[in-house]
Amino acid sequence: MLYKTIISAALVASSFGTAHAQSKVLTPPPATRHDNVSVQGILQYGEFFGPPGYGEHPAADSKEYSFYLQLPATVTDQNPDLPLGLDFEKPNELFLQVRTTSSAMTAKLRRLIGKKVKATGSLEPSAIGHDRTGIIMNAGSVAAIRDWSW
């Protein structure tokens, strides 16, 4: 009986040590952020499923609205010297979500829906359920353009 108790205690202690070590390994590194990046695209405004299920249960899920750019070329095609790291899960997608916390910027974005624009700001990889594309831009400026030029 004492032998089984010692073996059980040793197994519990070793599994705790393994779980503890694994939790350190699973801690994600801080996300990469690229500041002052310009991207061109057609500004859109879309409706998306929100919490709790983000589309798994459409009748129960809330609706969320986001600005996004429909890109004529990927972010890296438009910015060849921009090193998007491994934390950017979808570096070649042709959509980019545009976020802002400024009411003035939101009003400007609303006026430019459906137009070709050049948006400048910081880029970061998607990280939460509210992120709709693999690359997120925190917009600092946005302006209408006539033609693509990068």
C-alpha positions, 0 to 999 in steps of 0.5 A: 500500500505504501508503495502504491502511495509513493508511486501515485505521489511521484506521478502527480508530482511529475505531471504537475512539473510537465504541465507547468513547463508546458504552460511556459511553452504555450505563452504566445510571444507579443504580436508584431506591429508595423507602424506608418504603413500605407495600403490602398484599396476600396473601402467597404463596410460590412455586417458580421456575426458577433458573440457569443458564437460568431456565426455558429448560431446565427439566430443567437449571435449579435451583429457587428459592423466593421470597415475593411479594405478590398485590396487590388494587391496584397499588403506585401505586394504594395509594400515589398520591404514590409516583413510580415512575420509568422504571427500574420496568419494570412499575409496574402489575403486581399482584405484588411480590416480598418479600425479606429477609435476616433469619431472624426476618423469614423465619420471620414471613413463613412464618407469614403465607403465604396471609393478607392482610398489610401489608408495609413496606420499601424498593422497588426495580426488578428488576435480576437474574435472581433477581428475579421481579417488576418491583418488589422490596420489601426488607421491614422489617416485615410484619403480618396485616390484616383488610381493605384500607385505603389 
